[in-house]
Amino acid sequence: MPFLQPVTLRGTHAALVPLSPDHLAGLQDAARDGELWNLWYTFIPRPEAMAAEIERRLGLLAKDSMLPFTVLDAEGRIAGMTTYMNVDGANRRVEIGSTWYAQRVQRTPLNTECKLMLLTHAFDALNCIAVEFRTHRLNTQSRRAIERLGAQLDGILRSHQISPNGSLRDTAVYSITAAEWPTVRAHLNFQLERPR
């Protein structure tokens, strides 16, 4: 039986539903909001490449190496994508990554709640020993968001990957361990409950 099974996770500000080809038009619209494909330090597909990205992610799901989700906002509108990836079922580890959101939901409670739902499922249902996050060393917005979750910097993988534009990517690796999870959960719940 695969380590990861498709699941729907629902909160107040967001829902994570299994990725489907039926989500194509909504994901294209979400990527257009902010022209996210123009960010040089990350990979977000152009609207015309979204069908291929959905197919790629679903192919990795079939190989038990990714569990892709479509992110819905509080109104049920498609707002982006996220995944469990780099799955290591034998060692009960996953990475939360390949995440992007439409500009309209950035800097809202949506990301915090999505991460809370993914972390809760990873630690409480999958019994993970650690959950990783990775981002480009120069993606300061993503790094600050990961740090606000309570993740700790494990280190920088220098010249880790060749980016689509040919530049070399230094990858910042963060993690939350099972021992840290109760404190991180309390922190995330506090962030979601406090007045904004």
Rosetta constraint file for C-alpha pairs under 8 A:
AtomPair CA 2 CA 64 HARMONIC 6.27 0.50
AtomPair CA 3 CA 64 HARMONIC 7.36 0.50
AtomPair CA 3 CA 89 HARMONIC 5.45 0.50
AtomPair CA 3 CA 126 HARMONIC 7.78 0.50
AtomPair CA 4 CA 64 HARMONIC 6.90 0.50
AtomPair CA 4 CA 67 HARMONIC 6.70 0.50
AtomPair CA 4 CA 126 HARMONIC 7.94 0.50
AtomPair CA 5 CA 67 HARMONIC 7.50 0.50
AtomPair CA 6 CA 18 HARMONIC 5.95 0.50
AtomPair CA 6 CA 67 HARMONIC 6.74 0.50
AtomPair CA 7 CA 17 HARMONIC 6.86 0.50
AtomPair CA 7 CA 18 HARMONIC 6.43 0.50
AtomPair CA 8 CA 15 HARMONIC 7.34 0.50
AtomPair CA 8 CA 16 HARMONIC 5.61 0.50
AtomPair CA 8 CA 17 HARMONIC 4.65 0.50
AtomPair CA 8 CA 18 HARMONIC 6.43 0.50
AtomPair CA 9 CA 15 HARMONIC 5.68 0.50
AtomPair CA 9 CA 16 HARMONIC 5.05 0.50
AtomPair CA 9 CA 17 HARMONIC 6.64 0.50
AtomPair CA 9 CA 117 HARMONIC 6.50 0.50
AtomPair CA 9 CA 118 HARMONIC 7.92 0.50
AtomPair CA 10 CA 14 HARMONIC 6.41 0.50
AtomPair CA 10 CA 15 HARMONIC 4.30 0.50
AtomPair CA 10 CA 16 HARMONIC 6.33 0.50
AtomPair CA 10 CA 117 HARMONIC 7.63 0.50
AtomPair CA 11 CA 15 HARMONIC 5.79 0.50
AtomPair CA 11 CA 113 HARMONIC 6.91 0.50
AtomPair CA 11 CA 114 HARMONIC 7.97 0.50
AtomPair CA 11 CA 117 HARMONIC 7.50 0.50
AtomPair CA 12 CA 74 HARMONIC 6.50 0.50
AtomPair CA 12 CA 113 HARMONIC 7.99 0.50
AtomPair CA 13 CA 73 HARMONIC 6.06 0.50
AtomPair CA 13 CA 74 HARMONIC 4.63 0.50
AtomPair CA 13 CA 109 HARMONIC 6.56 0.50
AtomPair CA 13 CA 110 HARMONIC 5.35 0.50
AtomPair CA 13 CA 113 HARMONIC 6.75 0.50
AtomPair CA 14 CA 71 HARMONIC 6.89 0.50
AtomPair CA 14 CA 72 HARMONIC 5.47 0.50
AtomPair CA 14 CA 73 HARMONIC 4.56 0.50
AtomPair CA 14 CA 74 HARMONIC 5.11 0.50
AtomPair CA 14 CA 76 HARMONIC 7.83 0.50
AtomPair CA 14 CA 110 HARMONIC 5.67 0.50
AtomPair CA 14 CA 113 HARMONIC 6.80 0.50
AtomPair CA 14 CA 114 HARMONIC 6.57 0.50
AtomPair CA 15 CA 71 HARMONIC 5.95 0.50
AtomPair CA 15 CA 72 HARMONIC 5.10 0.50
AtomPair CA 15 CA 73 HARMONIC 6.61 0.50
AtomPair CA 15 CA 74 HARMONIC 7.47 0.50
AtomPair CA 15 CA 76 HARMONIC 7.73 0.50
AtomPair CA 15 CA 114 HARMONIC 7.37 0.50
AtomPair CA 16 CA 69 HARMONIC 5.68 0.50
AtomPair CA 16 CA 70 HARMONIC 5.75 0.50
AtomPair CA 16 CA 71 HARMONIC 4.87 0.50
AtomPair CA 16 CA 72 HARMONIC 6.33 0.50
AtomPair CA 16 CA 114 HARMONIC 7.31 0.50
AtomPair CA 17 CA 69 HARMONIC 5.33 0.50
AtomPair CA 17 CA 70 HARMONIC 5.38 0.50
AtomPair CA 17 CA 71 HARMONIC 6.66 0.50
AtomPair CA 17 CA 72 HARMONIC 7.68 0.50
AtomPair CA 18 CA 67 HARMONIC 7.90 0.50
AtomPair CA 18 CA 68 HARMONIC 6.29 0.50
AtomPair CA 18 CA 69 HARMONIC 4.66 0.50
AtomPair CA 18 CA 70 HARMONIC 6.15 0.50
AtomPair CA 19 CA 23 HARMONIC 7.15 0.50
AtomPair CA 19 CA 54 HARMONIC 7.46 0.50
AtomPair CA 19 CA 58 HARMONIC 7.54 0.50
AtomPair CA 19 CA 68 HARMONIC 5.59 0.50
AtomPair CA 19 CA 69 HARMONIC 4.64 0.50
AtomPair CA 19 CA 70 HARMONIC 4.98 0.50
AtomPair CA 20 CA 24 HARMONIC 7.77 0.50
AtomPair CA 20 CA 54 HARMONIC 7.36 0.50
AtomPair CA 20 CA 70 HARMONIC 7.80 0.50
AtomPair CA 21 CA 51 HARMONIC 7.24 0.50
AtomPair CA 21 CA 54 HARMONIC 6.49 0.50
AtomPair CA 21 CA 55 HARMONIC 7.65 0.50
AtomPair CA 23 CA 27 HARMONIC 6.08 0.50
AtomPair CA 23 CA 70 HARMONIC 7.57 0.50
AtomPair CA 23 CA 78 HARMONIC 7.70 0.50
AtomPair CA 24 CA 28 HARMONIC 6.13 0.50
AtomPair CA 24 CA 50 HARMONIC 6.75 0.50
AtomPair CA 24 CA 51 HARMONIC 6.30 0.50
AtomPair CA 24 CA 54 HARMONIC 7.73 0.50
AtomPair CA 25 CA 29 HARMONIC 6.26 0.50
AtomPair CA 26 CA 30 HARMONIC 6.16 0.50
AtomPair CA 26 CA 77 HARMONIC 7.59 0.50
AtomPair CA 26 CA 78 HARMONIC 5.39 0.50
AtomPair CA 26 CA 79 HARMONIC 7.76 0.50
AtomPair CA 27 CA 31 HARMONIC 6.18 0.50
AtomPair CA 27 CA 47 HARMONIC 7.72 0.50
AtomPair CA 27 CA 50 HARMONIC 7.30 0.50
AtomPair CA 27 CA 78 HARMONIC 6.31 0.50
AtomPair CA 27 CA 79 HARMONIC 7.09 0.50
AtomPair CA 27 CA 80 HARMONIC 6.17 0.50
AtomPair CA 27 CA 81 HARMONIC 7.87 0.50
AtomPair CA 28 CA 32 HARMONIC 6.29 0.50
AtomPair CA 28 CA 46 HARMONIC 7.56 0.50
AtomPair CA 28 CA 47 HARMONIC 4.54 0.50
AtomPair CA 28 CA 48 HARMONIC 7.67 0.50
AtomPair CA 28 CA 50 HARMONIC 6.45 0.50
AtomPair CA 29 CA 33 HARMONIC 6.51 0.50
AtomPair CA 29 CA 47 HARMONIC 7.47 0.50
AtomPair CA 30 CA 78 HARMONIC 6.70 0.50
AtomPair CA 30 CA 79 HARMONIC 5.48 0.50
AtomPair CA 30 CA 80 HARMONIC 6.09 0.50
AtomPair CA 30 CA 101 HARMONIC 7.10 0.50
AtomPair CA 30 CA 102 HARMONIC 4.75 0.50
AtomPair CA 30 CA 103 HARMONIC 7.88 0.50
AtomPair CA 31 CA 35 HARMONIC 6.05 0.50
AtomPair CA 31 CA 36 HARMONIC 5.60 0.50
AtomPair CA 31 CA 37 HARMONIC 7.24 0.50
AtomPair CA 31 CA 44 HARMONIC 7.54 0.50
AtomPair CA 31 CA 45 HARMONIC 7.50 0.50
AtomPair CA 31 CA 46 HARMONIC 6.98 0.50
AtomPair CA 31 CA 47 HARMONIC 6.53 0.50
AtomPair CA 31 CA 80 HARMONIC 7.37 0.50
AtomPair CA 31 CA 101 HARMONIC 7.52 0.50
AtomPair CA 31 CA 102 HARMONIC 5.83 0.50
AtomPair CA 32 CA 36 HARMONIC 6.68 0.50
AtomPair CA 32 CA 46 HARMONIC 7.90 0.50
AtomPair CA 32 CA 47 HARMONIC 6.96 0.50
AtomPair CA 32 CA 102 HARMONIC 7.59 0.50
AtomPair CA 33 CA 102 HARMONIC 5.31 0.50
AtomPair CA 33 CA 103 HARMONIC 5.53 0.50
AtomPair CA 33 CA 104 HARMONIC 6.98 0.50
AtomPair CA 34 CA 102 HARMONIC 6.67 0.50
AtomPair CA 34 CA 103 HARMONIC 5.21 0.50
AtomPair CA 36 CA 44 HARMONIC 6.22 0.50
AtomPair CA 36 CA 46 HARMONIC 7.87 0.50
AtomPair CA 36 CA 102 HARMONIC 7.62 0.50
AtomPair CA 36 CA 103 HARMONIC 7.92 0.50
AtomPair CA 37 CA 43 HARMONIC 6.70 0.50
AtomPair CA 37 CA 44 HARMONIC 4.84 0.50
AtomPair CA 37 CA 45 HARMONIC 5.73 0.50
AtomPair CA 37 CA 46 HARMONIC 5.51 0.50
AtomPair CA 39 CA 43 HARMONIC 7.51 0.50
AtomPair CA 39 CA 44 HARMONIC 7.86 0.50
AtomPair CA 40 CA 165 HARMONIC 7.63 0.50
AtomPair CA 41 CA 136 HARMONIC 6.30 0.50
AtomPair CA 41 CA 138 HARMONIC 7.10 0.50
AtomPair CA 41 CA 139 HARMONIC 6.26 0.50
AtomPair CA 41 CA 163 HARMONIC 7.90 0.50
AtomPair CA 42 CA 135 HARMONIC 7.98 0.50
AtomPair CA 42 CA 136 HARMONIC 7.10 0.50
AtomPair CA 42 CA 139 HARMONIC 7.79 0.50
AtomPair CA 43 CA 164 HARMONIC 7.83 0.50
AtomPair CA 44 CA 100 HARMONIC 7.05 0.50
AtomPair CA 45 CA 49 HARMONIC 5.64 0.50
AtomPair CA 45 CA 50 HARMONIC 5.69 0.50
AtomPair CA 45 CA 53 HARMONIC 6.98 0.50
AtomPair CA 46 CA 50 HARMONIC 6.30 0.50
AtomPair CA 49 CA 53 HARMONIC 6.45 0.50
AtomPair CA 50 CA 54 HARMONIC 6.17 0.50
AtomPair CA 51 CA 55 HARMONIC 6.23 0.50
AtomPair CA 52 CA 56 HARMONIC 6.06 0.50
AtomPair CA 53 CA 57 HARMONIC 6.17 0.50
AtomPair CA 54 CA 58 HARMONIC 6.13 0.50
AtomPair CA 55 CA 59 HARMONIC 6.05 0.50
AtomPair CA 56 CA 60 HARMONIC 6.42 0.50
AtomPair CA 57 CA 61 HARMONIC 6.30 0.50
AtomPair CA 57 CA 66 HARMONIC 7.04 0.50
AtomPair CA 57 CA 67 HARMONIC 7.93 0.50
AtomPair CA 57 CA 68 HARMONIC 6.35 0.50
AtomPair CA 58 CA 62 HARMONIC 6.34 0.50
AtomPair CA 58 CA 68 HARMONIC 7.18 0.50
AtomPair CA 59 CA 63 HARMONIC 6.62 0.50
AtomPair CA 60 CA 64 HARMONIC 6.35 0.50
AtomPair CA 60 CA 65 HARMONIC 5.42 0.50
AtomPair CA 60 CA 66 HARMONIC 5.30 0.50
AtomPair CA 60 CA 67 HARMONIC 7.78 0.50
AtomPair CA 61 CA 65 HARMONIC 5.91 0.50
AtomPair CA 61 CA 66 HARMONIC 4.78 0.50
AtomPair CA 61 CA 67 HARMONIC 5.44 0.50
AtomPair CA 61 CA 68 HARMONIC 7.07 0.50
AtomPair CA 64 CA 87 HARMONIC 7.49 0.50
AtomPair CA 65 CA 85 HARMONIC 6.08 0.50
AtomPair CA 65 CA 86 HARMONIC 6.02 0.50
AtomPair CA 65 CA 87 HARMONIC 5.15 0.50
AtomPair CA 65 CA 88 HARMONIC 7.95 0.50
AtomPair CA 66 CA 83 HARMONIC 6.62 0.50
AtomPair CA 66 CA 84 HARMONIC 5.52 0.50
AtomPair CA 66 CA 85 HARMONIC 4.40 0.50
AtomPair CA 66 CA 86 HARMONIC 6.71 0.50
AtomPair CA 66 CA 87 HARMONIC 6.41 0.50
AtomPair CA 67 CA 83 HARMONIC 5.46 0.50
AtomPair CA 67 CA 84 HARMONIC 5.03 0.50
AtomPair CA 67 CA 85 HARMONIC 6.53 0.50
AtomPair CA 68 CA 81 HARMONIC 7.43 0.50
AtomPair CA 68 CA 82 HARMONIC 6.11 0.50
AtomPair CA 68 CA 83 HARMONIC 4.30 0.50
AtomPair CA 68 CA 84 HARMONIC 6.48 0.50
AtomPair CA 69 CA 81 HARMONIC 5.76 0.50
AtomPair CA 69 CA 82 HARMONIC 5.35 0.50
AtomPair CA 69 CA 83 HARMONIC 5.68 0.50
AtomPair CA 70 CA 78 HARMONIC 7.01 0.50
AtomPair CA 70 CA 79 HARMONIC 7.72 0.50
AtomPair CA 70 CA 80 HARMONIC 6.05 0.50
AtomPair CA 70 CA 81 HARMONIC 4.65 0.50
AtomPair CA 70 CA 82 HARMONIC 6.58 0.50
AtomPair CA 71 CA 78 HARMONIC 5.92 0.50
AtomPair CA 71 CA 79 HARMONIC 5.44 0.50
AtomPair CA 71 CA 80 HARMONIC 5.01 0.50
AtomPair CA 71 CA 81 HARMONIC 5.30 0.50
AtomPair CA 71 CA 82 HARMONIC 6.95 0.50
AtomPair CA 72 CA 76 HARMONIC 5.14 0.50
AtomPair CA 72 CA 77 HARMONIC 5.23 0.50
AtomPair CA 72 CA 78 HARMONIC 4.48 0.50
AtomPair CA 72 CA 79 HARMONIC 5.28 0.50
AtomPair CA 72 CA 80 HARMONIC 7.20 0.50
AtomPair CA 73 CA 77 HARMONIC 5.40 0.50
AtomPair CA 73 CA 78 HARMONIC 6.43 0.50
AtomPair CA 73 CA 79 HARMONIC 5.93 0.50
AtomPair CA 73 CA 105 HARMONIC 7.77 0.50
AtomPair CA 73 CA 110 HARMONIC 7.00 0.50
AtomPair CA 79 CA 101 HARMONIC 5.59 0.50
AtomPair CA 79 CA 102 HARMONIC 5.37 0.50
AtomPair CA 79 CA 105 HARMONIC 7.07 0.50
AtomPair CA 80 CA 99 HARMONIC 7.40 0.50
AtomPair CA 80 CA 100 HARMONIC 5.50 0.50
AtomPair CA 80 CA 101 HARMONIC 4.36 0.50
AtomPair CA 80 CA 102 HARMONIC 5.99 0.50
AtomPair CA 81 CA 98 HARMONIC 7.31 0.50
AtomPair CA 81 CA 99 HARMONIC 5.41 0.50
AtomPair CA 81 CA 100 HARMONIC 5.62 0.50
AtomPair CA 81 CA 101 HARMONIC 6.75 0.50
AtomPair CA 82 CA 96 HARMONIC 7.31 0.50
AtomPair CA 82 CA 97 HARMONIC 6.07 0.50
AtomPair CA 82 CA 98 HARMONIC 5.53 0.50
AtomPair CA 82 CA 99 HARMONIC 4.09 0.50
AtomPair CA 82 CA 100 HARMONIC 6.67 0.50
AtomPair CA 83 CA 96 HARMONIC 5.75 0.50
AtomPair CA 83 CA 97 HARMONIC 5.52 0.50
AtomPair CA 83 CA 98 HARMONIC 6.05 0.50
AtomPair CA 83 CA 99 HARMONIC 6.71 0.50
AtomPair CA 84 CA 94 HARMONIC 6.00 0.50
AtomPair CA 84 CA 95 HARMONIC 5.52 0.50
AtomPair CA 84 CA 96 HARMONIC 4.76 0.50
AtomPair CA 84 CA 97 HARMONIC 6.41 0.50
AtomPair CA 85 CA 94 HARMONIC 5.99 0.50
AtomPair CA 85 CA 95 HARMONIC 5.11 0.50
AtomPair CA 85 CA 96 HARMONIC 6.21 0.50
AtomPair CA 85 CA 97 HARMONIC 6.52 0.50
AtomPair CA 85 CA 98 HARMONIC 7.97 0.50
AtomPair CA 86 CA 94 HARMONIC 5.92 0.50
AtomPair CA 86 CA 95 HARMONIC 5.77 0.50
AtomPair CA 87 CA 93 HARMONIC 6.25 0.50
AtomPair CA 87 CA 94 HARMONIC 4.72 0.50
AtomPair CA 87 CA 95 HARMONIC 6.84 0.50
AtomPair CA 88 CA 92 HARMONIC 5.84 0.50
AtomPair CA 88 CA 93 HARMONIC 5.13 0.50
AtomPair CA 88 CA 94 HARMONIC 6.16 0.50
AtomPair CA 89 CA 93 HARMONIC 6.31 0.50
AtomPair CA 89 CA 94 HARMONIC 7.82 0.50
AtomPair CA 91 CA 128 HARMONIC 7.90 0.50
AtomPair CA 91 CA 129 HARMONIC 7.56 0.50
AtomPair CA 92 CA 126 HARMONIC 7.36 0.50
AtomPair CA 92 CA 127 HARMONIC 6.80 0.50
AtomPair CA 92 CA 128 HARMONIC 4.53 0.50
AtomPair CA 92 CA 129 HARMONIC 5.83 0.50
AtomPair CA 92 CA 130 HARMONIC 7.36 0.50
AtomPair CA 93 CA 128 HARMONIC 5.43 0.50
AtomPair CA 93 CA 129 HARMONIC 6.13 0.50
AtomPair CA 93 CA 130 HARMONIC 5.38 0.50
AtomPair CA 93 CA 131 HARMONIC 5.81 0.50
AtomPair CA 93 CA 132 HARMONIC 7.72 0.50
AtomPair CA 94 CA 122 HARMONIC 7.74 0.50
AtomPair CA 94 CA 128 HARMONIC 7.51 0.50
AtomPair CA 94 CA 130 HARMONIC 7.16 0.50
AtomPair CA 94 CA 131 HARMONIC 5.24 0.50
AtomPair CA 94 CA 132 HARMONIC 6.30 0.50
AtomPair CA 95 CA 131 HARMONIC 5.45 0.50
AtomPair CA 95 CA 132 HARMONIC 4.31 0.50
AtomPair CA 95 CA 133 HARMONIC 5.57 0.50
AtomPair CA 95 CA 134 HARMONIC 7.68 0.50
AtomPair CA 96 CA 118 HARMONIC 7.69 0.50
AtomPair CA 96 CA 131 HARMONIC 7.01 0.50
AtomPair CA 96 CA 132 HARMONIC 6.23 0.50
AtomPair CA 96 CA 133 HARMONIC 5.56 0.50
AtomPair CA 97 CA 133 HARMONIC 6.24 0.50
AtomPair CA 97 CA 134 HARMONIC 6.85 0.50
AtomPair CA 101 CA 105 HARMONIC 6.61 0.50
AtomPair CA 101 CA 106 HARMONIC 6.45 0.50
AtomPair CA 102 CA 106 HARMONIC 6.74 0.50
AtomPair CA 105 CA 110 HARMONIC 6.69 0.50
AtomPair CA 106 CA 110 HARMONIC 7.68 0.50
AtomPair CA 106 CA 111 HARMONIC 7.43 0.50
AtomPair CA 107 CA 111 HARMONIC 7.64 0.50
AtomPair CA 109 CA 113 HARMONIC 6.17 0.50
AtomPair CA 109 CA 192 HARMONIC 6.49 0.50
AtomPair CA 110 CA 114 HARMONIC 6.09 0.50
AtomPair CA 111 CA 115 HARMONIC 6.15 0.50
AtomPair CA 112 CA 116 HARMONIC 6.14 0.50
AtomPair CA 112 CA 149 HARMONIC 7.30 0.50
AtomPair CA 112 CA 188 HARMONIC 6.88 0.50
AtomPair CA 112 CA 191 HARMONIC 7.85 0.50
AtomPair CA 112 CA 192 HARMONIC 7.22 0.50
AtomPair CA 113 CA 117 HARMONIC 6.12 0.50
AtomPair CA 113 CA 188 HARMONIC 7.85 0.50
AtomPair CA 113 CA 192 HARMONIC 7.21 0.50
AtomPair CA 114 CA 118 HARMONIC 6.17 0.50
AtomPair CA 115 CA 119 HARMONIC 5.89 0.50
AtomPair CA 115 CA 149 HARMONIC 7.90 0.50
AtomPair CA 116 CA 120 HARMONIC 5.92 0.50
AtomPair CA 116 CA 185 HARMONIC 7.03 0.50
AtomPair CA 116 CA 188 HARMONIC 6.59 0.50
AtomPair CA 116 CA 189 HARMONIC 7.94 0.50
AtomPair CA 117 CA 121 HARMONIC 6.18 0.50
AtomPair CA 118 CA 122 HARMONIC 6.08 0.50
AtomPair CA 119 CA 123 HARMONIC 6.01 0.50
AtomPair CA 119 CA 131 HARMONIC 7.49 0.50
AtomPair CA 120 CA 124 HARMONIC 5.50 0.50
AtomPair CA 120 CA 125 HARMONIC 7.37 0.50
AtomPair CA 120 CA 185 HARMONIC 7.86 0.50
AtomPair CA 121 CA 125 HARMONIC 4.97 0.50
AtomPair CA 121 CA 126 HARMONIC 6.39 0.50
AtomPair CA 122 CA 126 HARMONIC 4.93 0.50
AtomPair CA 122 CA 127 HARMONIC 6.31 0.50
AtomPair CA 122 CA 128 HARMONIC 5.60 0.50
AtomPair CA 122 CA 131 HARMONIC 7.48 0.50
AtomPair CA 123 CA 127 HARMONIC 4.71 0.50
AtomPair CA 123 CA 128 HARMONIC 4.87 0.50
AtomPair CA 123 CA 129 HARMONIC 7.19 0.50
AtomPair CA 123 CA 130 HARMONIC 7.85 0.50
AtomPair CA 123 CA 178 HARMONIC 6.57 0.50
AtomPair CA 123 CA 181 HARMONIC 7.51 0.50
AtomPair CA 124 CA 128 HARMONIC 7.75 0.50
AtomPair CA 128 CA 178 HARMONIC 6.83 0.50
AtomPair CA 129 CA 177 HARMONIC 5.84 0.50
AtomPair CA 129 CA 178 HARMONIC 4.98 0.50
AtomPair CA 130 CA 175 HARMONIC 6.61 0.50
AtomPair CA 130 CA 176 HARMONIC 5.64 0.50
AtomPair CA 130 CA 177 HARMONIC 4.17 0.50
AtomPair CA 130 CA 178 HARMONIC 5.68 0.50
AtomPair CA 131 CA 175 HARMONIC 5.48 0.50
AtomPair CA 131 CA 176 HARMONIC 5.40 0.50
AtomPair CA 131 CA 177 HARMONIC 6.44 0.50
AtomPair CA 132 CA 173 HARMONIC 7.01 0.50
AtomPair CA 132 CA 174 HARMONIC 5.62 0.50
AtomPair CA 132 CA 175 HARMONIC 4.24 0.50
AtomPair CA 132 CA 176 HARMONIC 6.59 0.50
AtomPair CA 133 CA 146 HARMONIC 7.29 0.50
AtomPair CA 133 CA 173 HARMONIC 5.96 0.50
AtomPair CA 133 CA 174 HARMONIC 5.05 0.50
AtomPair CA 133 CA 175 HARMONIC 5.94 0.50
AtomPair CA 134 CA 171 HARMONIC 6.36 0.50
AtomPair CA 134 CA 172 HARMONIC 5.58 0.50
AtomPair CA 134 CA 173 HARMONIC 4.65 0.50
AtomPair CA 134 CA 174 HARMONIC 6.19 0.50
AtomPair CA 135 CA 139 HARMONIC 6.68 0.50
AtomPair CA 135 CA 142 HARMONIC 6.81 0.50
AtomPair CA 135 CA 143 HARMONIC 6.87 0.50
AtomPair CA 135 CA 171 HARMONIC 5.54 0.50
AtomPair CA 135 CA 172 HARMONIC 5.40 0.50
AtomPair CA 135 CA 173 HARMONIC 6.91 0.50
AtomPair CA 136 CA 169 HARMONIC 6.20 0.50
AtomPair CA 136 CA 170 HARMONIC 5.87 0.50
AtomPair CA 136 CA 171 HARMONIC 4.74 0.50
AtomPair CA 136 CA 172 HARMONIC 5.96 0.50
AtomPair CA 137 CA 143 HARMONIC 7.67 0.50
AtomPair CA 137 CA 156 HARMONIC 7.34 0.50
AtomPair CA 137 CA 169 HARMONIC 7.45 0.50
AtomPair CA 137 CA 170 HARMONIC 5.41 0.50
AtomPair CA 137 CA 171 HARMONIC 5.30 0.50
AtomPair CA 137 CA 172 HARMONIC 5.07 0.50
AtomPair CA 139 CA 143 HARMONIC 6.21 0.50
AtomPair CA 140 CA 144 HARMONIC 5.99 0.50
AtomPair CA 141 CA 145 HARMONIC 6.28 0.50
AtomPair CA 142 CA 146 HARMONIC 6.18 0.50
AtomPair CA 143 CA 147 HARMONIC 6.14 0.50
AtomPair CA 143 CA 172 HARMONIC 7.91 0.50
AtomPair CA 144 CA 148 HARMONIC 6.04 0.50
AtomPair CA 145 CA 149 HARMONIC 6.54 0.50
AtomPair CA 146 CA 150 HARMONIC 7.03 0.50
AtomPair CA 146 CA 151 HARMONIC 6.09 0.50
AtomPair CA 146 CA 174 HARMONIC 7.68 0.50
AtomPair CA 147 CA 151 HARMONIC 5.29 0.50
AtomPair CA 147 CA 152 HARMONIC 6.83 0.50
AtomPair CA 149 CA 184 HARMONIC 7.02 0.50
AtomPair CA 149 CA 187 HARMONIC 7.74 0.50
AtomPair CA 149 CA 188 HARMONIC 6.62 0.50
AtomPair CA 150 CA 176 HARMONIC 7.39 0.50
AtomPair CA 150 CA 184 HARMONIC 5.74 0.50
AtomPair CA 150 CA 187 HARMONIC 7.66 0.50
AtomPair CA 151 CA 174 HARMONIC 5.84 0.50
AtomPair CA 151 CA 175 HARMONIC 5.21 0.50
AtomPair CA 151 CA 176 HARMONIC 5.06 0.50
AtomPair CA 152 CA 174 HARMONIC 5.25 0.50
AtomPair CA 152 CA 175 HARMONIC 5.52 0.50
AtomPair CA 152 CA 176 HARMONIC 6.53 0.50
AtomPair CA 153 CA 172 HARMONIC 7.26 0.50
AtomPair CA 153 CA 173 HARMONIC 5.99 0.50
AtomPair CA 153 CA 174 HARMONIC 4.31 0.50
AtomPair CA 153 CA 175 HARMONIC 6.71 0.50
AtomPair CA 154 CA 172 HARMONIC 7.78 0.50
AtomPair CA 154 CA 173 HARMONIC 5.48 0.50
AtomPair CA 154 CA 174 HARMONIC 5.15 0.50
AtomPair CA 154 CA 175 HARMONIC 6.72 0.50
AtomPair CA 155 CA 172 HARMONIC 6.05 0.50
AtomPair CA 155 CA 173 HARMONIC 5.53 0.50
AtomPair CA 155 CA 174 HARMONIC 7.22 0.50
AtomPair CA 156 CA 170 HARMONIC 6.49 0.50
AtomPair CA 156 CA 171 HARMONIC 5.49 0.50
AtomPair CA 156 CA 172 HARMONIC 4.54 0.50
AtomPair CA 156 CA 173 HARMONIC 6.06 0.50
AtomPair CA 157 CA 170 HARMONIC 5.57 0.50
AtomPair CA 157 CA 171 HARMONIC 4.99 0.50
AtomPair CA 157 CA 172 HARMONIC 6.45 0.50
AtomPair CA 157 CA 173 HARMONIC 7.40 0.50
AtomPair CA 158 CA 169 HARMONIC 7.19 0.50
AtomPair CA 158 CA 170 HARMONIC 4.45 0.50
AtomPair CA 158 CA 171 HARMONIC 6.50 0.50
AtomPair CA 159 CA 168 HARMONIC 5.30 0.50
AtomPair CA 159 CA 169 HARMONIC 5.40 0.50
AtomPair CA 159 CA 170 HARMONIC 5.00 0.50
AtomPair CA 159 CA 171 HARMONIC 7.74 0.50
AtomPair CA 160 CA 168 HARMONIC 7.05 0.50
AtomPair CA 160 CA 169 HARMONIC 5.68 0.50
AtomPair CA 160 CA 170 HARMONIC 5.46 0.50
AtomPair CA 160 CA 171 HARMONIC 6.16 0.50
AtomPair CA 161 CA 168 HARMONIC 5.81 0.50
AtomPair CA 161 CA 169 HARMONIC 5.10 0.50
AtomPair CA 161 CA 170 HARMONIC 7.18 0.50
AtomPair CA 161 CA 171 HARMONIC 7.91 0.50
AtomPair CA 162 CA 166 HARMONIC 5.76 0.50
AtomPair CA 162 CA 167 HARMONIC 5.88 0.50
AtomPair CA 162 CA 168 HARMONIC 4.76 0.50
AtomPair CA 162 CA 169 HARMONIC 6.02 0.50
AtomPair CA 163 CA 167 HARMONIC 5.35 0.50
AtomPair CA 163 CA 168 HARMONIC 5.96 0.50
AtomPair CA 163 CA 169 HARMONIC 6.18 0.50
AtomPair CA 176 CA 180 HARMONIC 6.23 0.50
AtomPair CA 176 CA 181 HARMONIC 6.70 0.50
AtomPair CA 177 CA 181 HARMONIC 6.25 0.50
AtomPair CA 178 CA 182 HARMONIC 7.91 0.50
AtomPair CA 180 CA 184 HARMONIC 6.22 0.50
AtomPair CA 181 CA 185 HARMONIC 5.87 0.50
AtomPair CA 182 CA 186 HARMONIC 6.29 0.50
AtomPair CA 183 CA 187 HARMONIC 6.20 0.50
AtomPair CA 184 CA 188 HARMONIC 6.14 0.50
AtomPair CA 185 CA 189 HARMONIC 6.10 0.50
AtomPair CA 186 CA 190 HARMONIC 6.13 0.50
AtomPair CA 187 CA 191 HARMONIC 6.24 0.50
AtomPair CA 188 CA 192 HARMONIC 6.28 0.50
AtomPair CA 189 CA 193 HARMONIC 6.12 0.50
AtomPair CA 190 CA 194 HARMONIC 5.99 0.50
